[in-house]
Amino acid sequence: MNAKLLQKIEELTLYMIEQNKRTNKIEQENQDLRKEIATIKKTILN
Protein backbone atom coordinates (compact mmCIF):
# COMPACT_ATOMS: atom_id res chain seq x y z
CA MET A 1 0.00 0.00 0.00
CA ASN A 2 2.73 2.49 0.94
CA ALA A 3 4.65 1.69 -2.24
CA LYS A 4 1.59 2.48 -4.37
CA LEU A 5 1.02 5.74 -2.53
CA LEU A 6 4.66 6.75 -2.98
CA GLN A 7 4.46 5.92 -6.67
CA LYS A 8 1.32 8.04 -7.06
CA ILE A 9 2.95 10.93 -5.17
CA GLU A 10 5.92 10.72 -7.53
CA GLU A 11 3.65 10.72 -10.59
CA LEU A 12 1.72 13.72 -9.30
CA THR A 13 4.91 15.56 -8.42
CA LEU A 14 6.30 15.04 -11.93
CA TYR A 15 2.98 16.17 -13.38
CA MET A 16 3.06 19.33 -11.26
CA ILE A 17 6.63 20.08 -12.36
CA GLU A 18 5.61 19.78 -16.02
CA GLN A 19 2.55 21.96 -15.47
CA ASN A 20 4.70 24.57 -13.75
CA LYS A 21 7.10 24.62 -16.71
CA ARG A 22 4.18 24.99 -19.09
CA THR A 23 2.67 27.81 -17.03
CA ASN A 24 5.99 29.66 -16.92
CA LYS A 25 6.35 29.36 -20.69
CA ILE A 26 2.82 30.67 -21.26
CA GLU A 27 3.39 33.57 -18.86
CA GLN A 28 6.58 34.51 -20.73
CA GLU A 29 4.77 34.36 -24.08
CA ASN A 30 2.00 36.51 -22.62
CA GLN A 31 4.51 39.10 -21.42
CA ASP A 32 6.23 39.14 -24.82
CA LEU A 33 2.90 39.62 -26.60
CA ARG A 34 1.93 42.47 -24.27
CA LYS A 35 5.20 44.24 -25.09
CA GLU A 36 4.63 43.71 -28.79
CA ILE A 37 1.07 45.09 -28.54
CA ALA A 38 2.33 48.13 -26.64
CA THR A 39 4.93 48.76 -29.36
CA ILE A 40 2.31 48.45 -32.09
CA LYS A 41 -0.07 50.81 -30.28
CA LYS A 42 2.73 53.36 -29.90
CA THR A 43 3.51 53.14 -33.60
CA ILE A 44 -0.14 53.56 -34.61
CA LEU A 45 -0.80 56.48 -32.25
CA ASN A 46 2.30 58.44 -33.34
C-alpha positions in Angstrom: 0.0 0.0 0.0 2.7 2.5 0.9 4.6 1.7 -2.2 1.6 2.5 -4.4 1.0 5.7 -2.5 4.7 6.8 -3.0 4.5 5.9 -6.7 1.3 8.0 -7.1 2.9 10.9 -5.2 5.9 10.7 -7.5 3.6 10.7 -10.6 1.7 13.7 -9.3 4.9 15.6 -8.4 6.3 15.0 -11.9 3.0 16.2 -13.4 3.1 19.3 -11.3 6.6 20.1 -12.4 5.6 19.8 -16.0 2.5 22.0 -15.5 4.7 24.6 -13.8 7.1 24.6 -16.7 4.2 25.0 -19.1 2.7 27.8 -17.0 6.0 29.7 -16.9 6.3 29.4 -20.7 2.8 30.7 -21.3 3.4 33.6 -18.9 6.6 34.5 -20.7 4.8 34.4 -24.1 2.0 36.5 -22.6 4.5 39.1 -21.4 6.2 39.1 -24.8 2.9 39.6 -26.6 1.9 42.5 -24.3 5.2 44.2 -25.1 4.6 43.7 -28.8 1.1 45.1 -28.5 2.3 48.1 -26.6 4.9 48.8 -29.4 2.3 48.5 -32.1 -0.1 50.8 -30.3 2.7 53.4 -29.9 3.5 53.1 -33.6 -0.1 53.6 -34.6 -0.8 56.5 -32.3 2.3 58.4 -33.3 
